[in-house]
């Protein structure tokens, strides 16, 4: 029995084998063990799930055959007012929520969990918009995810009006009202993304006959100037300083060091590092492939000694066992690929701050901007820079001409001498 491997107290074992969840916990314990959870973590998770068992026992003494989302929601509505805990309540609830989510994941894998939640009223409209973007705009998957993320905010704001039947009630004043309210609490990049998503959604609605006016014109225009900024990336010295701040004695440090080496050596996007697969590292040919993003081009580049060494150290000594194709996984169970671009950017930001470096942007793009800037300064052509960065259009690379100080010096005019009249 799996439970006896983790508990010796007869009273605890008896408690876990009572209540509506008694048919689940033995198998759940084995499921956690197979996923390399530590002994301490398994005991903690089962202890938290026992609170759910107690709650369900107050409703029915019958053994559960299937759990529902309504059961989980009901538990979290009642539990905060009844639980006994040490420390802040929110921290305790966060830990319990983590444990319950692992239990739900196990139930879903076993086909013993019923979502039984009706989708939000805006879901059909959101799905139709994404499908239209895919078929008519040929948008990349990353663009679809970004547009959908922002347009859901608008649809949630519309409420019951966000349906095929009622979207015709929308007018220019409402569109402007939403955007102004959103812009007041969002940053520049978020405002720009929302404006783009909103205009495209309203064009879709007009194309589909859901509205009769060009409401995309009602979205306020944010004044921007092409190539108006200067790229602000990490210099070579700063990049070395960031790498030196990594403690490579731990599995997390080995993984993060390999990630930072890739960003520094190739100037790739964070998403390309997250999606890097084991098969993309061509050890025999000393090459590494980075898959295209934003409808750009794949990059097949030499595998440098520094990158190869850091990758081998991570793969041999720190990467969790599993059948995942992706190179980089989480370092705590349940093991899985890094979930989102914000995860990798947070890793980079943490080490930049640890190195004591002040930058306006502290995500993965700080390495990318620094890499491109160094290539331009070393005399590489824009075409070469564009090929390495995977830019589909050469115009995308024009931004880095602003930091080509050698070329700028050649076209600079002499300072006019003062002439006495």
C-alpha positions as CSV (number, residue, x, y, z in Angstrom):
1,X,0.0,0.0,0.0
2,X,1.4,3.4,-1.0
3,X,0.1,5.2,2.1
4,X,2.2,3.0,4.5
5,X,5.3,4.2,2.7
6,X,4.7,7.7,4.0
7,X,2.7,7.3,7.2
8,X,3.3,5.0,10.2
9,X,0.6,6.5,12.5
10,X,-2.4,4.1,12.5
11,X,-4.7,7.0,13.3
12,X,-3.6,9.1,10.4
13,X,-3.8,6.1,8.0
14,X,-7.3,5.4,9.3
15,X,-8.4,9.0,8.7
16,X,-7.1,9.0,5.2
17,X,-9.0,5.8,4.4
18,X,-12.3,7.3,5.6
19,X,-14.7,9.8,4.0
20,X,-15.9,10.3,0.4
21,X,-12.3,10.5,-1.0
22,X,-11.2,7.2,0.5
23,X,-11.2,5.6,-2.9
24,X,-8.8,8.2,-4.4
25,X,-6.1,8.8,-1.9
26,X,-4.1,5.6,-2.2
27,X,-3.7,5.9,-6.0
28,X,-3.1,9.7,-5.6
29,X,-0.3,9.0,-3.3
30,X,1.3,6.7,-5.8
31,X,0.7,9.2,-8.6
32,X,2.7,11.9,-6.6
33,X,5.5,9.5,-5.9
34,X,5.8,8.5,-9.6
35,X,6.3,12.2,-10.4
36,X,9.3,12.6,-8.1
37,X,7.6,14.6,-5.3
38,X,9.6,14.5,-2.1
39,X,8.4,12.6,1.0
40,X,7.8,15.8,2.8
41,X,5.8,17.3,-0.2
42,X,3.6,14.2,-0.5
43,X,2.7,14.3,3.2
44,X,1.9,18.0,3.0
45,X,-0.3,17.6,-0.1
46,X,-2.2,14.7,1.4
47,X,-2.7,16.6,4.6
48,X,-4.2,19.5,2.6
49,X,-6.4,17.2,0.6
50,X,-7.7,15.7,3.8
51,X,-9.3,19.1,4.5
52,X,-11.3,18.6,1.3
53,X,-12.2,15.1,2.4
54,X,-13.5,16.4,5.7
55,X,-15.6,19.1,3.9
56,X,-17.1,16.6,1.5
57,X,-17.8,14.2,4.4
58,X,-20.0,16.9,6.0
59,X,-22.1,16.8,2.8
60,X,-22.3,13.1,2.1
61,X,-20.7,10.0,3.6
62,X,-21.0,8.2,0.3
63,X,-17.8,7.4,-1.5
64,X,-17.1,9.7,-4.4
65,X,-17.0,8.2,-7.8
66,X,-16.3,11.5,-9.6
67,X,-15.4,15.0,-8.3
68,X,-16.8,18.2,-9.8
69,X,-15.7,21.7,-10.1
70,X,-18.6,22.7,-8.0
71,X,-17.2,20.6,-5.1
72,X,-13.9,22.4,-5.3
73,X,-15.6,25.8,-5.5
74,X,-17.8,25.0,-2.5
75,X,-14.8,23.9,-0.4
76,X,-12.9,27.2,-1.0
77,X,-15.9,29.2,-0.1
78,X,-16.2,27.5,3.3
79,X,-12.6,26.6,4.2
80,X,-11.1,30.1,4.8
81,X,-13.6,30.8,7.7
82,X,-13.0,27.4,9.3
83,X,-9.3,26.7,8.8
84,X,-6.7,26.7,11.6
85,X,-3.3,27.9,10.4
86,X,-0.1,29.6,11.4
87,X,1.1,32.7,9.6
88,X,-0.9,34.8,7.1
89,X,-4.1,33.4,5.9
90,X,-3.5,34.1,2.2
91,X,-0.1,32.3,2.3
92,X,-1.9,29.3,3.9
93,X,-4.6,29.3,1.3
94,X,-2.1,29.5,-1.5
95,X,-0.4,26.3,-0.3
96,X,-3.7,24.5,0.1
97,X,-4.8,25.7,-3.3
98,X,-1.5,24.2,-4.8
99,X,-2.3,20.9,-3.2
100,X,-5.9,20.8,-4.3
101,X,-4.8,21.7,-7.8
102,X,-2.4,18.7,-7.9
103,X,-5.3,16.5,-6.7
104,X,-7.6,17.9,-9.5
105,X,-4.8,17.2,-12.0
106,X,-4.6,13.6,-10.9
107,X,-8.4,13.3,-11.2
108,X,-8.4,14.8,-14.7
109,X,-5.7,12.4,-15.9
110,X,-7.7,9.5,-14.5
111,X,-11.0,10.8,-16.1
112,X,-12.6,11.2,-12.7
113,X,-13.2,15.0,-12.7
114,X,-16.2,16.7,-14.1
115,X,-15.6,20.4,-15.0
116,X,-19.3,21.0,-15.2
117,X,-18.8,24.7,-15.6
118,X,-20.5,26.5,-18.4
119,X,-18.1,28.6,-20.4
120,X,-18.4,32.4,-20.1
121,X,-21.0,34.0,-22.4
122,X,-18.2,35.7,-24.5
123,X,-16.4,32.4,-25.3
124,X,-18.1,31.7,-28.7
125,X,-17.3,35.3,-29.7
126,X,-13.7,35.0,-28.6
127,X,-13.2,31.7,-30.4
128,X,-14.8,33.0,-33.6
129,X,-12.4,36.0,-33.5
130,X,-9.3,33.8,-33.1
131,X,-10.4,31.5,-35.9
132,X,-11.0,34.5,-38.2
133,X,-7.5,35.9,-37.3
134,X,-6.0,32.5,-38.1
135,X,-7.8,32.0,-41.5
136,X,-8.0,35.5,-42.8
137,X,-4.9,37.2,-41.2
138,X,-2.7,34.1,-41.2
139,X,-1.5,35.2,-37.7
140,X,1.2,33.3,-35.9
141,X,0.2,31.3,-32.8
142,X,2.0,33.8,-30.5
143,X,0.0,36.7,-32.1
144,X,-3.2,34.8,-31.6
145,X,-2.5,34.2,-27.9
146,X,-1.6,37.9,-27.4
147,X,-4.7,39.2,-29.2
148,X,-7.0,36.8,-27.4
149,X,-5.6,37.7,-24.1
150,X,-6.3,41.4,-24.6
151,X,-9.7,41.0,-26.2
152,X,-11.0,38.9,-23.4
153,X,-10.5,42.0,-21.1
154,X,-12.8,43.9,-23.4
155,X,-15.4,41.2,-23.7
156,X,-15.4,40.8,-19.9
157,X,-16.0,44.5,-19.6
158,X,-18.9,44.3,-22.0
159,X,-20.5,41.6,-19.9
160,X,-23.9,40.2,-21.2
161,X,-23.4,42.3,-24.3
162,X,-20.5,40.2,-25.5
163,X,-22.6,37.7,-27.5
164,X,-23.3,37.3,-31.2
165,X,-26.9,38.5,-30.7
166,X,-26.1,41.7,-28.7
167,X,-22.8,43.0,-30.0
168,X,-24.9,45.1,-32.4
169,X,-25.7,47.3,-29.4
170,X,-22.1,48.4,-29.3
171,X,-21.3,52.0,-30.3
172,X,-18.3,54.3,-30.7
173,X,-18.8,55.9,-27.3
174,X,-18.7,52.6,-25.5
175,X,-15.5,51.6,-27.3
176,X,-13.8,54.9,-26.5
177,X,-15.0,54.7,-22.9
178,X,-13.5,51.2,-22.4
179,X,-10.2,52.1,-23.9
180,X,-9.7,55.4,-22.0
181,X,-10.5,53.5,-18.7
182,X,-8.0,50.8,-19.6
183,X,-5.3,53.2,-20.7
184,X,-5.4,55.0,-17.4
185,X,-4.1,52.0,-15.5
186,X,-1.9,50.3,-18.1
187,X,1.6,50.9,-19.4
188,X,2.5,52.0,-22.9
189,X,3.1,48.5,-24.3
190,X,-0.1,47.2,-22.9
191,X,-2.1,50.2,-24.3
192,X,-0.6,49.6,-27.7
193,X,-1.4,45.9,-27.7
194,X,-4.9,46.6,-26.5
195,X,-5.5,49.2,-29.3
196,X,-4.2,46.7,-31.9
197,X,-6.4,43.8,-30.6
198,X,-9.5,46.0,-30.2
199,X,-9.2,47.4,-33.8
200,X,-8.8,44.0,-35.2
201,X,-11.7,42.6,-33.2
202,X,-14.0,45.4,-34.4
203,X,-12.9,44.7,-38.0
204,X,-13.8,41.1,-37.5
205,X,-17.2,42.0,-36.1
206,X,-17.9,44.3,-39.1
207,X,-16.8,41.5,-41.5
208,X,-19.0,39.0,-39.7
209,X,-22.0,41.4,-39.8
210,X,-22.2,41.6,-36.0
211,X,-21.9,45.4,-36.2
212,X,-22.8,47.8,-39.0
213,X,-20.2,50.7,-38.4
214,X,-16.5,51.0,-38.6
215,X,-16.1,51.1,-34.9
216,X,-12.3,50.4,-35.2
217,X,-12.0,54.1,-36.0
218,X,-13.4,54.9,-32.5
219,X,-10.3,53.4,-30.8
220,X,-8.1,56.4,-29.8
221,X,-4.8,56.6,-31.6
222,X,-1.6,56.5,-29.6
223,X,1.0,58.7,-31.1
224,X,4.2,56.8,-31.7
225,X,7.2,57.4,-34.0
226,X,8.8,54.6,-35.9
227,X,12.4,53.9,-34.8
228,X,12.0,56.7,-32.2
229,X,13.8,54.8,-29.5
230,X,17.3,53.6,-28.9
231,X,17.8,49.9,-28.0
232,X,19.0,49.6,-24.4
233,X,20.6,46.3,-23.9
234,X,23.4,44.7,-21.7
235,X,26.9,45.5,-22.7
236,X,29.5,42.7,-22.9
237,X,30.8,43.6,-19.5
238,X,27.3,43.7,-18.0
239,X,26.3,40.4,-19.6
240,X,29.4,38.8,-18.0
241,X,28.5,40.3,-14.7
242,X,25.0,38.8,-14.8
243,X,26.3,35.4,-15.6
244,X,28.8,35.6,-12.8
245,X,25.9,36.3,-10.3
246,X,24.5,32.8,-10.9
247,X,25.1,30.1,-8.2
248,X,25.8,27.0,-10.3
249,X,25.9,24.6,-7.4
250,X,22.2,24.0,-7.5
251,X,19.9,22.5,-10.2
252,X,18.1,25.9,-10.5
253,X,21.5,27.6,-11.0
254,X,22.7,25.1,-13.6
255,X,19.4,25.6,-15.6
256,X,19.4,29.4,-15.3
257,X,23.1,29.6,-16.3
258,X,22.4,27.6,-19.5
259,X,19.5,29.9,-20.3
260,X,21.5,33.1,-19.8
261,X,24.4,31.7,-21.9
262,X,22.0,31.0,-24.8
263,X,20.5,34.6,-24.5
264,X,24.0,36.1,-24.4
265,X,25.6,34.0,-27.1
266,X,22.8,34.1,-29.7
267,X,20.5,37.1,-29.0
268,X,17.5,34.9,-29.4
269,X,14.0,35.6,-28.0
270,X,13.0,34.2,-24.7
271,X,10.2,32.2,-26.4
272,X,12.8,30.5,-28.6
273,X,14.7,29.4,-25.5
274,X,11.6,28.1,-23.9
275,X,10.7,26.1,-27.0
276,X,14.1,24.7,-27.6
277,X,13.9,21.0,-28.0
278,X,16.5,18.3,-27.3
279,X,16.5,17.5,-31.0
280,X,17.4,21.1,-31.8
281,X,20.9,20.6,-30.3
282,X,22.9,18.9,-33.0
283,X,25.9,17.7,-31.0
284,X,27.6,15.8,-33.8
285,X,27.5,18.8,-36.1
286,X,28.2,21.4,-33.4
287,X,25.1,23.3,-34.3
288,X,21.9,24.5,-32.6
289,X,18.6,25.4,-34.2
290,X,16.2,28.1,-32.9
291,X,12.7,27.9,-34.3
292,X,11.2,30.9,-35.9
293,X,8.8,33.2,-34.0
294,X,6.7,36.1,-35.3
295,X,6.6,34.5,-38.8
296,X,10.4,35.0,-39.0
297,X,13.0,32.5,-40.0
298,X,14.6,29.6,-38.3
299,X,18.2,30.2,-37.2
300,X,20.8,27.4,-37.5
301,X,23.9,28.6,-35.6
302,X,27.3,27.1,-34.4
303,X,27.2,25.6,-31.0
304,X,29.8,27.5,-29.0
305,X,32.0,25.8,-26.4
306,X,30.5,27.9,-23.6
307,X,26.9,27.1,-24.5
308,X,27.7,23.4,-25.1
309,X,29.4,23.1,-21.7
310,X,26.5,24.8,-19.8
311,X,23.9,22.7,-21.6
312,X,25.7,19.5,-20.8
313,X,26.1,20.4,-17.2
314,X,22.3,21.1,-16.9
315,X,21.2,18.1,-18.9
316,X,23.5,15.6,-17.0
317,X,23.3,17.0,-13.5
318,X,20.1,19.1,-13.1
319,X,17.3,18.4,-15.6
320,X,14.5,16.4,-14.1
321,X,13.8,12.9,-15.6
322,X,10.9,12.7,-18.0
323,X,9.8,12.4,-21.6
324,X,9.5,16.1,-22.3
325,X,10.9,17.2,-25.7
326,X,11.7,20.7,-24.4
327,X,15.2,21.3,-23.0
328,X,14.3,23.5,-20.0
329,X,11.9,22.3,-17.3
330,X,10.8,23.5,-14.0
331,X,13.0,22.4,-11.1
332,X,10.2,21.5,-8.7
333,X,7.5,18.8,-9.3
334,X,5.3,18.5,-11.1
335,X,8.0,18.8,-13.8
336,X,7.0,20.5,-17.0
337,X,8.4,23.0,-19.6
338,X,8.6,26.6,-18.5
339,X,4.9,27.7,-18.8
340,X,5.1,31.3,-20.2
341,X,7.4,34.0,-21.5
342,X,6.9,35.9,-18.2
343,X,8.5,33.0,-16.4
344,X,11.8,33.3,-18.3
345,X,11.7,37.1,-18.2
346,X,11.4,36.9,-14.4
347,X,14.5,34.6,-14.3
348,X,16.5,37.1,-16.2
349,X,15.2,40.1,-14.2
350,X,16.2,38.4,-11.0
351,X,19.8,37.9,-12.1
352,X,20.1,41.4,-13.6
353,X,19.0,42.9,-10.2
354,X,21.3,40.5,-8.3
355,X,24.2,41.9,-10.4
356,X,23.3,45.4,-9.4
357,X,22.6,46.6,-13.0
358,X,20.0,49.3,-13.6
359,X,18.2,49.0,-17.0
360,X,14.8,50.3,-18.2
361,X,14.0,46.8,-19.5
362,X,15.2,43.8,-17.5
363,X,13.7,40.9,-19.4
364,X,15.2,38.5,-21.9
365,X,15.2,41.3,-24.6
366,X,18.0,43.1,-22.7
367,X,20.3,40.3,-23.9
368,X,18.9,40.5,-27.4
369,X,19.4,44.2,-27.7
370,X,22.9,44.0,-26.3
371,X,23.8,41.2,-28.7
372,X,22.5,43.1,-31.8
373,X,24.3,46.3,-30.7
374,X,27.6,44.4,-30.3
375,X,27.2,42.9,-33.8
376,X,26.6,46.3,-35.4
377,X,29.5,47.8,-33.5
378,X,31.8,45.0,-34.7
379,X,31.0,45.9,-38.3
380,X,28.5,43.2,-39.3
381,X,26.1,44.2,-42.1
382,X,22.4,44.7,-41.3
383,X,21.6,41.6,-43.4
384,X,23.9,39.5,-41.2
385,X,22.4,40.9,-38.0
386,X,18.9,40.2,-39.4
387,X,19.7,36.6,-40.3
388,X,21.1,35.8,-36.9
389,X,18.2,37.5,-35.1
390,X,15.7,35.8,-37.4
391,X,14.1,39.0,-38.6
392,X,11.8,38.4,-41.6
393,X,12.1,42.0,-42.7
394,X,15.4,44.0,-42.9
395,X,13.5,47.1,-41.8
396,X,13.0,45.5,-38.4
397,X,16.8,45.6,-37.9
398,X,17.1,49.3,-38.8
399,X,16.7,50.2,-35.1
400,X,20.2,49.1,-34.4
401,X,21.7,51.5,-36.9
402,X,21.3,54.2,-34.2
403,X,24.0,52.6,-32.1
404,X,26.5,52.2,-35.0
405,X,28.7,55.0,-33.6
406,X,31.5,54.3,-36.1
407,X,29.3,54.9,-39.1
408,X,27.7,57.9,-37.4
409,X,31.0,59.5,-36.9
410,X,31.7,59.2,-40.6
411,X,28.7,61.2,-41.6
412,X,28.9,63.8,-38.7
413,X,29.5,67.4,-39.8
414,X,32.3,69.4,-38.4
415,X,31.3,71.8,-35.6
416,X,31.1,75.2,-37.2
417,X,33.8,77.6,-36.2
418,X,32.8,80.8,-34.5
419,X,33.2,83.8,-36.9
420,X,33.7,87.2,-35.5
421,X,31.6,89.7,-37.4
